[in-house]
Amino acid sequence: RFLDQAEIEYRIASELDDPRLRKIHKLIRKGTLLKVKELYLVMELVDGQSLDRHPPATFESALTTFRETARGMAHMHERG
């Protein structure tokens, strides 16, 4: 199930082109001809910080972060 989900994620992500969304450049399958045993997604490196380790210092900063997140999600929803 996890492998199927990762393939779906790759297919969907490859159709998105918003700068707010991390790009998935490549899908690598490992296994036999009939059965995939391993799957790798080669993703864009995002040099950022986790919000749970480095929370925004101000309400305005948090609002900006969540607004940009919402815009990225809106792009995904617009593409179905």
mmCIF file of the N, C-alpha and C atoms, coordinates in Angstrom:
data_MODEL
# 
_entry.id   MODEL 
# 
loop_
_atom_site.group_PDB 
_atom_site.id 
_atom_site.type_symbol 
_atom_site.label_atom_id 
_atom_site.label_alt_id 
_atom_site.label_comp_id 
_atom_site.label_asym_id 
_atom_site.label_entity_id 
_atom_site.label_seq_id 
_atom_site.pdbx_PDB_ins_code 
_atom_site.Cartn_x 
_atom_site.Cartn_y 
_atom_site.Cartn_z 
_atom_site.occupancy 
_atom_site.B_iso_or_equiv 
_atom_site.pdbx_formal_charge 
_atom_site.auth_seq_id 
_atom_site.auth_comp_id 
_atom_site.auth_asym_id 
_atom_site.auth_atom_id 
_atom_site.pdbx_PDB_model_num 
ATOM 1   N N  . ARG A 1 1  ? 0.823  -1.193 0.000   1.00 0.00 ? 1  ARG A N  1 
ATOM 2   C CA . ARG A 1 1  ? 0.000  0.000  0.000   1.00 0.00 ? 1  ARG A CA 1 
ATOM 3   C C  . ARG A 1 1  ? 0.871  1.263  0.000   1.00 0.00 ? 1  ARG A C  1 
ATOM 4   N N  . PHE A 1 2  ? 1.940  1.253  0.776   1.00 0.00 ? 2  PHE A N  1 
ATOM 5   C CA . PHE A 1 2  ? 2.825  2.408  0.839   1.00 0.00 ? 2  PHE A CA 1 
ATOM 6   C C  . PHE A 1 2  ? 3.440  2.703  -0.526  1.00 0.00 ? 2  PHE A C  1 
ATOM 7   N N  . LEU A 1 3  ? 3.852  1.654  -1.239  1.00 0.00 ? 3  LEU A N  1 
ATOM 8   C CA . LEU A 1 3  ? 4.465  1.853  -2.558  1.00 0.00 ? 3  LEU A CA 1 
ATOM 9   C C  . LEU A 1 3  ? 3.465  2.454  -3.540  1.00 0.00 ? 3  LEU A C  1 
ATOM 10  N N  . ASP A 1 4  ? 2.227  1.975  -3.498  1.00 0.00 ? 4  ASP A N  1 
ATOM 11  C CA . ASP A 1 4  ? 1.182  2.538  -4.365  1.00 0.00 ? 4  ASP A CA 1 
ATOM 12  C C  . ASP A 1 4  ? 0.954  4.008  -4.044  1.00 0.00 ? 4  ASP A C  1 
ATOM 13  N N  . GLN A 1 5  ? 0.924  4.330  -2.768  1.00 0.00 ? 5  GLN A N  1 
ATOM 14  C CA . GLN A 1 5  ? 0.702  5.710  -2.340  1.00 0.00 ? 5  GLN A CA 1 
ATOM 15  C C  . GLN A 1 5  ? 1.851  6.611  -2.805  1.00 0.00 ? 5  GLN A C  1 
ATOM 16  N N  . ALA A 1 6  ? 3.083  6.121  -2.718  1.00 0.00 ? 6  ALA A N  1 
ATOM 17  C CA . ALA A 1 6  ? 4.236  6.905  -3.159  1.00 0.00 ? 6  ALA A CA 1 
ATOM 18  C C  . ALA A 1 6  ? 4.199  7.143  -4.666  1.00 0.00 ? 6  ALA A C  1 
ATOM 19  N N  . GLU A 1 7  ? 3.764  6.151  -5.433  1.00 0.00 ? 7  GLU A N  1 
ATOM 20  C CA . GLU A 1 7  ? 3.654  6.334  -6.889  1.00 0.00 ? 7  GLU A CA 1 
ATOM 21  C C  . GLU A 1 7  ? 2.586  7.370  -7.229  1.00 0.00 ? 7  GLU A C  1 
ATOM 22  N N  . ILE A 1 8  ? 1.490  7.343  -6.509  1.00 0.00 ? 8  ILE A N  1 
ATOM 23  C CA . ILE A 1 8  ? 0.426  8.338  -6.723  1.00 0.00 ? 8  ILE A CA 1 
ATOM 24  C C  . ILE A 1 8  ? 0.939  9.727  -6.375  1.00 0.00 ? 8  ILE A C  1 
ATOM 25  N N  . GLU A 1 9  ? 1.673  9.834  -5.267  1.00 0.00 ? 9  GLU A N  1 
ATOM 26  C CA . GLU A 1 9  ? 2.240  11.119 -4.874  1.00 0.00 ? 9  GLU A CA 1 
ATOM 27  C C  . GLU A 1 9  ? 3.170  11.658 -5.960  1.00 0.00 ? 9  GLU A C  1 
ATOM 28  N N  . TYR A 1 10 ? 3.993  10.790 -6.528  1.00 0.00 ? 10 TYR A N  1 
ATOM 29  C CA . TYR A 1 10 ? 4.895  11.217 -7.594  1.00 0.00 ? 10 TYR A CA 1 
ATOM 30  C C  . TYR A 1 10 ? 4.112  11.702 -8.815  1.00 0.00 ? 10 TYR A C  1 
ATOM 31  N N  . ARG A 1 11 ? 3.112  10.935 -9.220  1.00 0.00 ? 11 ARG A N  1 
ATOM 32  C CA . ARG A 1 11 ? 2.318  11.297 -10.403 1.00 0.00 ? 11 ARG A CA 1 
ATOM 33  C C  . ARG A 1 11 ? 1.663  12.657 -10.213 1.00 0.00 ? 11 ARG A C  1 
ATOM 34  N N  . ILE A 1 12 ? 1.086  12.880 -9.054  1.00 0.00 ? 12 ILE A N  1 
ATOM 35  C CA . ILE A 1 12 ? 0.406  14.150 -8.782  1.00 0.00 ? 12 ILE A CA 1 
ATOM 36  C C  . ILE A 1 12 ? 1.417  15.291 -8.703  1.00 0.00 ? 12 ILE A C  1 
ATOM 37  N N  . ALA A 1 13 ? 2.507  15.075 -7.967  1.00 0.00 ? 13 ALA A N  1 
ATOM 38  C CA . ALA A 1 13 ? 3.500  16.134 -7.773  1.00 0.00 ? 13 ALA A CA 1 
ATOM 39  C C  . ALA A 1 13 ? 4.177  16.535 -9.076  1.00 0.00 ? 13 ALA A C  1 
ATOM 40  N N  . SER A 1 14 ? 4.329  15.594 -9.996  1.00 0.00 ? 14 SER A N  1 
ATOM 41  C CA . SER A 1 14 ? 4.993  15.925 -11.256 1.00 0.00 ? 14 SER A CA 1 
ATOM 42  C C  . SER A 1 14 ? 4.152  16.866 -12.120 1.00 0.00 ? 14 SER A C  1 
ATOM 43  N N  . GLU A 1 15 ? 2.882  17.005 -11.801 1.00 0.00 ? 15 GLU A N  1 
ATOM 44  C CA . GLU A 1 15 ? 1.997  17.900 -12.551 1.00 0.00 ? 15 GLU A CA 1 
ATOM 45  C C  . GLU A 1 15 ? 1.894  19.289 -11.920 1.00 0.00 ? 15 GLU A C  1 
ATOM 46  N N  . LEU A 1 16 ? 2.522  19.495 -10.778 1.00 0.00 ? 16 LEU A N  1 
ATOM 47  C CA . LEU A 1 16 ? 2.432  20.766 -10.063 1.00 0.00 ? 16 LEU A CA 1 
ATOM 48  C C  . LEU A 1 16 ? 3.653  21.623 -10.355 1.00 0.00 ? 16 LEU A C  1 
ATOM 49  N N  . ASP A 1 17 ? 3.451  22.941 -10.419 1.00 0.00 ? 17 ASP A N  1 
ATOM 50  C CA . ASP A 1 17 ? 4.572  23.833 -10.717 1.00 0.00 ? 17 ASP A CA 1 
ATOM 51  C C  . ASP A 1 17 ? 4.507  25.116 -9.900  1.00 0.00 ? 17 ASP A C  1 
ATOM 52  N N  . ASP A 1 18 ? 4.232  24.972 -8.632  1.00 0.00 ? 18 ASP A N  1 
ATOM 53  C CA . ASP A 1 18 ? 4.149  26.134 -7.754  1.00 0.00 ? 18 ASP A CA 1 
ATOM 54  C C  . ASP A 1 18 ? 5.445  26.229 -6.946  1.00 0.00 ? 18 ASP A C  1 
ATOM 55  N N  . PRO A 1 19 ? 6.040  27.410 -6.833  1.00 0.00 ? 19 PRO A N  1 
ATOM 56  C CA . PRO A 1 19 ? 7.307  27.533 -6.098  1.00 0.00 ? 19 PRO A CA 1 
ATOM 57  C C  . PRO A 1 19 ? 7.175  27.231 -4.608  1.00 0.00 ? 19 PRO A C  1 
ATOM 58  N N  . ARG A 1 20 ? 5.971  27.212 -4.087  1.00 0.00 ? 20 ARG A N  1 
ATOM 59  C CA . ARG A 1 20 ? 5.762  26.909 -2.671  1.00 0.00 ? 20 ARG A CA 1 
ATOM 60  C C  . ARG A 1 20 ? 5.797  25.413 -2.381  1.00 0.00 ? 20 ARG A C  1 
ATOM 61  N N  . LEU A 1 21 ? 5.753  24.595 -3.421  1.00 0.00 ? 21 LEU A N  1 
ATOM 62  C CA . LEU A 1 21 ? 5.682  23.145 -3.258  1.00 0.00 ? 21 LEU A CA 1 
ATOM 63  C C  . LEU A 1 21 ? 7.002  22.495 -3.622  1.00 0.00 ? 21 LEU A C  1 
ATOM 64  N N  . ARG A 1 22 ? 7.438  21.547 -2.794  1.00 0.00 ? 22 ARG A N  1 
ATOM 65  C CA . ARG A 1 22 ? 8.673  20.822 -3.065  1.00 0.00 ? 22 ARG A CA 1 
ATOM 66  C C  . ARG A 1 22 ? 8.479  19.944 -4.292  1.00 0.00 ? 22 ARG A C  1 
ATOM 67  N N  . LYS A 1 23 ? 9.432  19.993 -5.188  1.00 0.00 ? 23 LYS A N  1 
ATOM 68  C CA . LYS A 1 23 ? 9.350  19.223 -6.427  1.00 0.00 ? 23 LYS A CA 1 
ATOM 69  C C  . LYS A 1 23 ? 9.851  17.792 -6.208  1.00 0.00 ? 23 LYS A C  1 
ATOM 70  N N  . ILE A 1 24 ? 9.224  16.847 -6.884  1.00 0.00 ? 24 ILE A N  1 
ATOM 71  C CA . ILE A 1 24 ? 9.694  15.470 -6.916  1.00 0.00 ? 24 ILE A CA 1 
ATOM 72  C C  . ILE A 1 24 ? 10.201 15.238 -8.334  1.00 0.00 ? 24 ILE A C  1 
ATOM 73  N N  . HIS A 1 25 ? 11.512 15.092 -8.476  1.00 0.00 ? 25 HIS A N  1 
ATOM 74  C CA . HIS A 1 25 ? 12.139 15.030 -9.790  1.00 0.00 ? 25 HIS A CA 1 
ATOM 75  C C  . HIS A 1 25 ? 12.093 13.659 -10.440 1.00 0.00 ? 25 HIS A C  1 
ATOM 76  N N  . LYS A 1 26 ? 12.143 12.613 -9.614  1.00 0.00 ? 26 LYS A N  1 
ATOM 77  C CA . LYS A 1 26 ? 12.298 11.293 -10.201 1.00 0.00 ? 26 LYS A CA 1 
ATOM 78  C C  . LYS A 1 26 ? 11.739 10.225 -9.280  1.00 0.00 ? 26 LYS A C  1 
ATOM 79  N N  . LEU A 1 27 ? 11.253 9.153  -9.891  1.00 0.00 ? 27 LEU A N  1 
ATOM 80  C CA . LEU A 1 27 ? 10.773 7.974  -9.179  1.00 0.00 ? 27 LEU A CA 1 
ATOM 81  C C  . LEU A 1 27 ? 11.671 6.812  -9.565  1.00 0.00 ? 27 LEU A C  1 
ATOM 82  N N  . ILE A 1 28 ? 12.223 6.129  -8.570  1.00 0.00 ? 28 ILE A N  1 
ATOM 83  C CA . ILE A 1 28 ? 13.106 4.988  -8.822  1.00 0.00 ? 28 ILE A CA 1 
ATOM 84  C C  . ILE A 1 28 ? 12.469 3.756  -8.196  1.00 0.00 ? 28 ILE A C  1 
ATOM 85  N N  . ARG A 1 29 ? 12.260 2.728  -9.023  1.00 0.00 ? 29 ARG A N  1 
ATOM 86  C CA . ARG A 1 29 ? 11.681 1.460  -8.548  1.00 0.00 ? 29 ARG A CA 1 
ATOM 87  C C  . ARG A 1 29 ? 12.783 0.410  -8.500  1.00 0.00 ? 29 ARG A C  1 
ATOM 88  N N  . LYS A 1 30 ? 12.801 -0.368 -7.433  1.00 0.00 ? 30 LYS A N  1 
ATOM 89  C CA . LYS A 1 30 ? 13.759 -1.472 -7.286  1.00 0.00 ? 30 LYS A CA 1 
ATOM 90  C C  . LYS A 1 30 ? 12.968 -2.755 -7.025  1.00 0.00 ? 30 LYS A C  1 
ATOM 91  N N  . GLY A 1 31 ? 13.366 -3.816 -7.658  1.00 0.00 ? 31 GLY A N  1 
ATOM 92  C CA . GLY A 1 31 ? 12.705 -5.098 -7.464  1.00 0.00 ? 31 GLY A CA 1 
ATOM 93  C C  . GLY A 1 31 ? 12.824 -5.950 -8.708  1.00 0.00 ? 31 GLY A C  1 
ATOM 94  N N  . THR A 1 32 ? 11.900 -6.898 -8.835  1.00 0.00 ? 32 THR A N  1 
ATOM 95  C CA . THR A 1 32 ? 11.901 -7.786 -9.989  1.00 0.00 ? 32 THR A CA 1 
ATOM 96  C C  . THR A 1 32 ? 10.979 -7.229 -11.064 1.00 0.00 ? 32 THR A C  1 
ATOM 97  N N  . LEU A 1 33 ? 10.906 -7.920 -12.150 1.00 0.00 ? 33 LEU A N  1 
ATOM 98  C CA . LEU A 1 33 ? 10.054 -7.499 -13.256 1.00 0.00 ? 33 LEU A CA 1 
ATOM 99  C C  . LEU A 1 33 ? 8.581  -7.437 -12.839 1.00 0.00 ? 33 LEU A C  1 
ATOM 100 N N  . LEU A 1 34 ? 8.157  -8.348 -11.976 1.00 0.00 ? 34 LEU A N  1 
ATOM 101 C CA . LEU A 1 34 ? 6.752  -8.440 -11.598 1.00 0.00 ? 34 LEU A CA 1 
ATOM 102 C C  . LEU A 1 34 ? 6.407  -7.782 -10.272 1.00 0.00 ? 34 LEU A C  1 
ATOM 103 N N  . LYS A 1 35 ? 7.403  -7.516 -9.426  1.00 0.00 ? 35 LYS A N  1 
ATOM 104 C CA . LYS A 1 35 ? 7.085  -6.971 -8.113  1.00 0.00 ? 35 LYS A CA 1 
ATOM 105 C C  . LYS A 1 35 ? 8.098  -5.904 -7.703  1.00 0.00 ? 35 LYS A C  1 
ATOM 106 N N  . VAL A 1 36 ? 7.581  -4.745 -7.360  1.00 0.00 ? 36 VAL A N  1 
ATOM 107 C CA . VAL A 1 36 ? 8.421  -3.659 -6.849  1.00 0.00 ? 36 VAL A CA 1 
ATOM 108 C C  . VAL A 1 36 ? 8.588  -3.877 -5.351  1.00 0.00 ? 36 VAL A C  1 
ATOM 109 N N  . LYS A 1 37 ? 9.843  -3.911 -4.892  1.00 0.00 ? 37 LYS A N  1 
ATOM 110 C CA . LYS A 1 37 ? 10.109 -4.119 -3.472  1.00 0.00 ? 37 LYS A CA 1 
ATOM 111 C C  . LYS A 1 37 ? 10.534 -2.833 -2.769  1.00 0.00 ? 37 LYS A C  1 
ATOM 112 N N  . GLU A 1 38 ? 11.116 -1.918 -3.521  1.00 0.00 ? 38 GLU A N  1 
ATOM 113 C CA . GLU A 1 38 ? 11.554 -0.640 -2.970  1.00 0.00 ? 38 GLU A CA 1 
ATOM 114 C C  . GLU A 1 38 ? 11.216 0.459  -3.967  1.00 0.00 ? 38 GLU A C  1 
ATOM 115 N N  . LEU A 1 39 ? 10.967 1.635  -3.430  1.00 0.00 ? 39 LEU A N  1 
ATOM 116 C CA . LEU A 1 39 ? 10.631 2.768  -4.276  1.00 0.00 ? 39 LEU A CA 1 
ATOM 117 C C  . LEU A 1 39 ? 11.257 4.007  -3.655  1.00 0.00 ? 39 LEU A C  1 
ATOM 118 N N  . TYR A 1 40 ? 11.890 4.812  -4.475  1.00 0.00 ? 40 TYR A N  1 
ATOM 119 C CA . TYR A 1 40 ? 12.535 6.029  -3.987  1.00 0.00 ? 40 TYR A CA 1 
ATOM 120 C C  . TYR A 1 40 ? 11.987 7.233  -4.747  1.00 0.00 ? 40 TYR A C  1 
ATOM 121 N N  . LEU A 1 41 ? 11.751 8.308  -4.020  1.00 0.00 ? 41 LEU A N  1 
ATOM 122 C CA . LEU A 1 41 ? 11.366 9.571  -4.627  1.00 0.00 ? 41 LEU A CA 1 
ATOM 123 C C  . LEU A 1 41 ? 12.547 10.523 -4.473  1.00 0.00 ? 41 LEU A C  1 
ATOM 124 N N  . VAL A 1 42 ? 13.048 11.024 -5.586  1.00 0.00 ? 42 VAL A N  1 
ATOM 125 C CA . VAL A 1 42 ? 14.142 11.995 -5.559  1.00 0.00 ? 42 VAL A CA 1 
ATOM 126 C C  . VAL A 1 42 ? 13.495 13.371 -5.520  1.00 0.00 ? 42 VAL A C  1 
ATOM 127 N N  . MET A 1 43 ? 13.654 14.047 -4.379  1.00 0.00 ? 43 MET A N  1 
ATOM 128 C CA . MET A 1 43 ? 12.965 15.316 -4.146  1.00 0.00 ? 43 MET A CA 1 
ATOM 129 C C  . MET A 1 43 ? 13.932 16.489 -4.102  1.00 0.00 ? 43 MET A C  1 
ATOM 130 N N  . GLU A 1 44 ? 13.384 17.639 -4.357  1.00 0.00 ? 44 GLU A N  1 
ATOM 131 C CA . GLU A 1 44 ? 14.114 18.889 -4.240  1.00 0.00 ? 44 GLU A CA 1 
ATOM 132 C C  . GLU A 1 44 ? 14.521 19.089 -2.773  1.00 0.00 ? 44 GLU A C  1 
ATOM 133 N N  . LEU A 1 45 ? 15.752 19.548 -2.567  1.00 0.00 ? 45 LEU A N  1 
ATOM 134 C CA . LEU A 1 45 ? 16.206 19.860 -1.225  1.00 0.00 ? 45 LEU A CA 1 
ATOM 135 C C  . LEU A 1 45 ? 15.640 21.208 -0.809  1.00 0.00 ? 45 LEU A C  1 
ATOM 136 N N  . VAL A 1 46 ? 14.983 21.236 0.318   1.00 0.00 ? 46 VAL A N  1 
ATOM 137 C CA . VAL A 1 46 ? 14.450 22.487 0.859   1.00 0.00 ? 46 VAL A CA 1 
ATOM 138 C C  . VAL A 1 46 ? 15.252 22.817 2.108   1.00 0.00 ? 46 VAL A C  1 
ATOM 139 N N  . ASP A 1 47 ? 16.000 23.884 2.039   1.00 0.00 ? 47 ASP A N  1 
ATOM 140 C CA . ASP A 1 47 ? 16.835 24.295 3.159   1.00 0.00 ? 47 ASP A CA 1 
ATOM 141 C C  . ASP A 1 47 ? 16.004 25.206 4.054   1.00 0.00 ? 47 ASP A C  1 
ATOM 142 N N  . GLY A 1 48 ? 15.320 24.601 4.996   1.00 0.00 ? 48 GLY A N  1 
ATOM 143 C CA . GLY A 1 48 ? 14.441 25.371 5.863   1.00 0.00 ? 48 GLY A CA 1 
ATOM 144 C C  . GLY A 1 48 ? 14.483 24.860 7.281   1.00 0.00 ? 48 GLY A C  1 
ATOM 145 N N  . GLN A 1 49 ? 13.579 25.368 8.084   1.00 0.00 ? 49 GLN A N  1 
ATOM 146 C CA . GLN A 1 49 ? 13.518 24.996 9.488   1.00 0.00 ? 49 GLN A CA 1 
ATOM 147 C C  . GLN A 1 49 ? 12.131 24.475 9.822   1.00 0.00 ? 49 GLN A C  1 
ATOM 148 N N  . SER A 1 50 ? 12.088 23.519 10.712  1.00 0.00 ? 50 SER A N  1 
ATOM 149 C CA . SER A 1 50 ? 10.823 22.944 11.156  1.00 0.00 ? 50 SER A CA 1 
ATOM 150 C C  . SER A 1 50 ? 10.111 23.928 12.087  1.00 0.00 ? 50 SER A C  1 
ATOM 151 N N  . LEU A 1 51 ? 8.817  24.102 11.874  1.00 0.00 ? 51 LEU A N  1 
ATOM 152 C CA . LEU A 1 51 ? 8.058  25.025 12.722  1.00 0.00 ? 51 LEU A CA 1 
ATOM 153 C C  . LEU A 1 51 ? 7.964  24.550 14.166  1.00 0.00 ? 51 LEU A C  1 
ATOM 154 N N  . ASP A 1 52 ? 8.005  23.237 14.391  1.00 0.00 ? 52 ASP A N  1 
ATOM 155 C CA . ASP A 1 52 ? 7.926  22.779 15.773  1.00 0.00 ? 52 ASP A CA 1 
ATOM 156 C C  . ASP A 1 52 ? 9.231  23.039 16.529  1.00 0.00 ? 52 ASP A C  1 
ATOM 157 N N  . ARG A 1 53 ? 10.344 23.134 15.832  1.00 0.00 ? 53 ARG A N  1 
ATOM 158 C CA . ARG A 1 53 ? 11.627 23.453 16.494  1.00 0.00 ? 53 ARG A CA 1 
ATOM 159 C C  . ARG A 1 53 ? 11.920 24.950 16.507  1.00 0.00 ? 53 ARG A C  1 
ATOM 160 N N  . HIS A 1 54 ? 11.429 25.647 15.503  1.00 0.00 ? 54 HIS A N  1 
ATOM 161 C CA . HIS A 1 54 ? 11.668 27.091 15.390  1.00 0.00 ? 54 HIS A CA 1 
ATOM 162 C C  . HIS A 1 54 ? 10.348 27.797 15.083  1.00 0.00 ? 54 HIS A C  1 
ATOM 163 N N  . PRO A 1 55 ? 9.488  27.934 16.073  1.00 0.00 ? 55 PRO A N  1 
ATOM 164 C CA . PRO A 1 55 ? 8.190  28.575 15.824  1.00 0.00 ? 55 PRO A CA 1 
ATOM 165 C C  . PRO A 1 55 ? 8.360  30.053 15.454  1.00 0.00 ? 55 PRO A C  1 
ATOM 166 N N  . PRO A 1 56 ? 7.411  30.594 14.715  1.00 0.00 ? 56 PRO A N  1 
ATOM 167 C CA . PRO A 1 56 ? 7.484  32.008 14.339  1.00 0.00 ? 56 PRO A CA 1 
ATOM 168 C C  . PRO A 1 56 ? 7.538  32.896 15.581  1.00 0.00 ? 56 PRO A C  1 
ATOM 169 N N  . ALA A 1 57 ? 8.309  33.960 15.486  1.00 0.00 ? 57 ALA A N  1 
ATOM 170 C CA . ALA A 1 57 ? 8.498  34.858 16.621  1.00 0.00 ? 57 ALA A CA 1 
ATOM 171 C C  . ALA A 1 57 ? 7.301  35.773 16.852  1.00 0.00 ? 57 ALA A C  1 
ATOM 172 N N  . THR A 1 58 ? 6.566  36.064 15.779  1.00 0.00 ? 58 THR A N  1 
ATOM 173 C CA . THR A 1 58 ? 5.430  36.975 15.904  1.00 0.00 ? 58 THR A CA 1 
ATOM 174 C C  . THR A 1 58 ? 4.196  36.363 15.247  1.00 0.00 ? 58 THR A C  1 
ATOM 175 N N  . PHE A 1 59 ? 3.067  36.903 15.599  1.00 0.00 ? 59 PHE A N  1 
ATOM 176 C CA . PHE A 1 59 ? 1.819  36.473 14.981  1.00 0.00 ? 59 PHE A CA 1 
ATOM 177 C C  . PHE A 1 59 ? 1.852  36.746 13.481  1.00 0.00 ? 59 PHE A C  1 
ATOM 178 N N  . GLU A 1 60 ? 2.381  37.890 13.100  1.00 0.00 ? 60 GLU A N  1 
ATOM 179 C CA . GLU A 1 60 ? 2.453  38.261 11.688  1.00 0.00 ? 60 GLU A CA 1 
ATOM 180 C C  . GLU A 1 60 ? 3.324  37.281 10.896  1.00 0.00 ? 60 GLU A C  1 
ATOM 181 N N  . SER A 1 61 ? 4.422  36.858 11.490  1.00 0.00 ? 61 SER A N  1 
ATOM 182 C CA . SER A 1 61 ? 5.299  35.886 10.834  1.00 0.00 ? 61 SER A CA 1 
ATOM 183 C C  . SER A 1 61 ? 4.591  34.541 10.660  1.00 0.00 ? 61 SER A C  1 
ATOM 184 N N  . ALA A 1 62 ? 3.858  34.121 11.682  1.00 0.00 ? 62 ALA A N  1 
ATOM 185 C CA . ALA A 1 62 ? 3.086  32.869 11.589  1.00 0.00 ? 62 ALA A CA 1 
ATOM 186 C C  . ALA A 1 62 ? 2.018  33.001 10.516  1.00 0.00 ? 62 ALA A C  1 
ATOM 187 N N  . LEU A 1 63 ? 1.360  34.133 10.464  1.00 0.00 ? 63 LEU A N  1 
ATOM 188 C CA . LEU A 1 63 ? 0.312  34.363 9.471   1.00 0.00 ? 63 LEU A CA 1 
ATOM 189 C C  . LEU A 1 63 ? 0.880  34.276 8.053   1.00 0.00 ? 63 LEU A C  1 
ATOM 190 N N  . THR A 1 64 ? 2.056  34.849 7.834   1.00 0.00 ? 64 THR A N  1 
ATOM 191 C CA . THR A 1 64 ? 2.698  34.780 6.527   1.00 0.00 ? 64 THR A CA 1 
ATOM 192 C C  . THR A 1 64 ? 2.996  33.332 6.145   1.00 0.00 ? 64 THR A C  1 
ATOM 193 N N  . THR A 1 65 ? 3.525  32.565 7.078   1.00 0.00 ? 65 THR A N  1 
ATOM 194 C CA . THR A 1 65 ? 3.843  31.156 6.820   1.00 0.00 ? 65 THR A CA 1 
ATOM 195 C C  . THR A 1 65 ? 2.587  30.379 6.450   1.00 0.00 ? 65 THR A C  1 
ATOM 196 N N  . PHE A 1 66 ? 1.530  30.539 7.206   1.00 0.00 ? 66 PHE A N  1 
ATOM 197 C CA . PHE A 1 66 ? 0.306  29.787 6.940   1.00 0.00 ? 66 PHE A CA 1 
ATOM 198 C C  . PHE A 1 66 ? -0.407 30.278 5.676   1.00 0.00 ? 66 PHE A C  1 
ATOM 199 N N  . ARG A 1 67 ? -0.279 31.551 5.373   1.00 0.00 ? 67 ARG A N  1 
ATOM 200 C CA . ARG A 1 67 ? -0.867 32.074 4.136   1.00 0.00 ? 67 ARG A CA 1 
ATOM 201 C C  . ARG A 1 67 ? -0.163 31.459 2.921   1.00 0.00 ? 67 ARG A C  1 
ATOM 202 N N  . GLU A 1 68 ? 1.165  31.386 2.959   1.00 0.00 ? 68 GLU A N  1 
ATOM 203 C CA . GLU A 1 68 ? 1.908  30.777 1.856   1.00 0.00 ? 68 GLU A CA 1 
ATOM 204 C C  . GLU A 1 68 ? 1.596  29.285 1.735   1.00 0.00 ? 68 GLU A C  1 
ATOM 205 N N  . THR A 1 69 ? 1.439  28.612 2.869   1.00 0.00 ? 69 THR A N  1 
ATOM 206 C CA . THR A 1 69 ? 1.057  27.196 2.859   1.00 0.00 ? 69 THR A CA 1 
ATOM 207 C C  . THR A 1 69 ? -0.312 27.030 2.204   1.00 0.00 ? 69 THR A C  1 
ATOM 208 N N  . ALA A 1 70 ? -1.236 27.880 2.561   1.00 0.00 ? 70 ALA A N  1 
ATOM 209 C CA . ALA A 1 70 ? -2.584 27.819 1.986   1.00 0.00 ? 70 ALA A CA 1 
ATOM 210 C C  . ALA A 1 70 ? -2.552 28.076 0.481   1.00 0.00 ? 70 ALA A C  1 
ATOM 211 N N  . ARG A 1 71 ? -1.698 28.974 0.035   1.00 0.00 ? 71 ARG A N  1 
ATOM 212 C CA . ARG A 1 71 ? -1.589 29.233 -1.409  1.00 0.00 ? 71 ARG A CA 1 
ATOM 213 C C  . ARG A 1 71 ? -1.038 28.026 -2.153  1.00 0.00 ? 71 ARG A C  1 
ATOM 214 N N  . GLY A 1 72 ? -0.072 27.347 -1.546  1.00 0.00 ? 72 GLY A N  1 
ATOM 215 C CA . GLY A 1 72 ? 0.445  26.119 -2.152  1.00 0.00 ? 72 GLY A CA 1 
ATOM 216 C C  . GLY A 1 72 ? -0.630 25.048 -2.225  1.00 0.00 ? 72 GLY A C  1 
ATOM 217 N N  . MET A 1 73 ? -1.402 24.908 -1.174  1.00 0.00 ? 73 MET A N  1 
ATOM 218 C CA . MET A 1 73 ? -2.490 23.924 -1.171  1.00 0.00 ? 73 MET A CA 1 
ATOM 219 C C  . MET A 1 73 ? -3.580 24.310 -2.174  1.00 0.00 ? 73 MET A C  1 
ATOM 220 N N  . ALA A 1 74 ? -3.854 25.595 -2.296  1.00 0.00 ? 74 ALA A N  1 
ATOM 221 C CA . ALA A 1 74 ? -4.849 26.046 -3.275  1.00 0.00 ? 74 ALA A CA 1 
ATOM 222 C C  . ALA A 1 74 ? -4.410 25.673 -4.686  1.00 0.00 ? 74 ALA A C  1 
ATOM 223 N N  . HIS A 1 75 ? -3.123 25.799 -4.965  1.00 0.00 ? 75 HIS A N  1 
ATOM 224 C CA . HIS A 1 75 ? -2.594 25.401 -6.274  1.00 0.00 ? 75 HIS A CA 1 
ATOM 225 C C  . HIS A 1 75 ? -2.861 23.914 -6.517  1.00 0.00 ? 75 HIS A C  1 
ATOM 226 N N  . MET A 1 76 ? -2.611 23.095 -5.505  1.00 0.00 ? 76 MET A N  1 
ATOM 227 C CA . MET A 1 76 ? -2.869 21.652 -5.639  1.00 0.00 ? 76 MET A CA 1 
ATOM 228 C C  . MET A 1 76 ? -4.346 21.387 -5.902  1.00 0.00 ? 76 MET A C  1 
ATOM 229 N N  . HIS A 1 77 ? -5.227 22.059 -5.187  1.00 0.00 ? 77 HIS A N  1 
ATOM 230 C CA . HIS A 1 77 ? -6.663 21.846 -5.373  1.00 0.00 ? 77 HIS A CA 1 
ATOM 231 C C  . HIS A 1 77 ? -7.142 22.326 -6.732  1.00 0.00 ? 77 HIS A C  1 
ATOM 232 N N  . GLU A 1 78 ? -6.559 23.418 -7.230  1.00 0.00 ? 78 GLU A N  1 
ATOM 233 C CA . GLU A 1 78 ? -6.922 23.905 -8.557  1.00 0.00 ? 78 GLU A CA 1 
ATOM 234 C C  . GLU A 1 78 ? -6.574 22.883 -9.636  1.00 0.00 ? 78 GLU A C  1 
ATOM 235 N N  . ARG A 1 79 ? -5.512 22.116 -9.397  1.00 0.00 ? 79 ARG A N  1 
ATOM 236 C CA . ARG A 1 79 ? -5.097 21.081 -10.358 1.00 0.00 ? 79 ARG A CA 1 
ATOM 237 C C  . ARG A 1 79 ? -5.801 19.739 -10.131 1.00 0.00 ? 79 ARG A C  1 
ATOM 238 N N  . GLY A 1 80 ? -6.677 19.713 -9.177  1.00 0.00 ? 80 GLY A N  1 
ATOM 239 C CA . GLY A 1 80 ? -7.465 18.491 -8.926  1.00 0.00 ? 80 GLY A CA 1 
ATOM 240 C C  . GLY A 1 80 ? -6.795 17.537 -7.983  1.00 0.00 ? 80 GLY A C  1 
# 
